[in-house]
Amino acid sequence: MPASQRPTLAVVGATGAVGTVLLQILSHRADIWGEIRLVASPRSAGRKLAVRGEEVEVAALSEDALDGVDLALFAVPEEVAARWAPVAVARGAVVVDTSAAFRADPEVPLVVPEVNPHAVRMRPRGILAGPDGTTLTMIVTLGALHAEFGLRELVVSSYQAVSGAGRDGVGTLRRQLSLVAGTHLGTSPGDVRRAVGDGTGPFPEPVALNVVPWAGSLRADGWSSDEMAVRDGTRKVLGLPALPVAVTCVRVPVVTVHSLTVHARFQDEVTVGRAREIIATAPGVVLCDDPEAGEFPTPADVVGTDPTWVGRVRRALDDPTALELFACGDNLRKGAALNAAQIAELVVAERQ
């Protein structure tokens, strides 16, 4: 198709952490777009960013910036998406949103292309959403296992990278690491907190030399918004509205890549051999599972890659219907930007 006939794409939030990765992804995937328009807050207007090997000037987010756009990818905070996504739709665009603004809306499909690609066709509000990065770390694997064994219960603990809290999260960890490096901190109660002082950034506790059992904001009965997002997102993507899900989200001193321990119970008895076959052949998943040789996924190896990686696959010791596994995924790639780009590609393919 000539470039002049290809759809116009707007990347809203092009200068942010997810937007930056999105531009890289758009430059490396099949070029199905005509104009790619870069949009961000007024303070970023006028900057030039590279996409598809060309320098493109960033426009300030406004109604005019969204004129003539066929598809808009939103990589912005949820309050910005809630305000501007309907504006983009009113101007004729289909919106793909990476924030939490529309995930719970029953008229907005929650899409993971490897699991429920058909959902893109049903978008009465003109908006499609992707799950949170923690859910996306495991959902493709779970979807494949569910198709074979029938998922009936899920217990998850997350080890979430600081980039899940945006650039402020990354900057906070790096500042804290500079304060504790080369010291004997971490050996006495409160010594790390005293060294960090008020510099905890978006986190309630120091994250360097520490783990923080909290991610998100407070919800009812002591649960966090990130924990509820995993529960609600898993149910919605898999079409299991009553699935029992228990989640504990933990922030760890890793820059990028969320990790999860997963305990999944199924309707049918499982075997490790068959589970490994399913995981190894699931699209967008890499099985890395040889503990004897010291091979299993870790953030240091997974960062910057597109797939989700799975290892430590075991059958539960006390339940023949349950599997235990460990999953890692780059929360800025499949956990946000890549999933959005894949959804956008499905919309374009649907129109052809």
Secondary structure, 3 states (H helix, E strand, C coil): CCHHHCCCEEEECCCCHHHHHHHHHHHHCCCCCCCEEEEECHHHCCCEEEECCEEEECEECCCHHHCCCCEEEECCCHHHHHHHHHHHHHCCCEEEECCCCCCCCCCCCECCCCCCHHHHHCCCCCEEECCCHHHHHHHHHHHHHHHHHCEEEEEEEEEECHHHHHHHHHHHHHHHHHHHCCCCCCCCCCHHHHHHCCCCCCCCCCCCCCCECCCCCECHHHCEHHHHHHHHHHHHHHCCCCCCEEEEEEECCCCCCEEEEEEEEECCCCCHHHHHHHHHHCCCEEECCEHHHCECCCHHHHCCCCCEEEEEEEECCCCCCEEEEEEEECCCHHHHHHHHHHHHHHHHHHHC
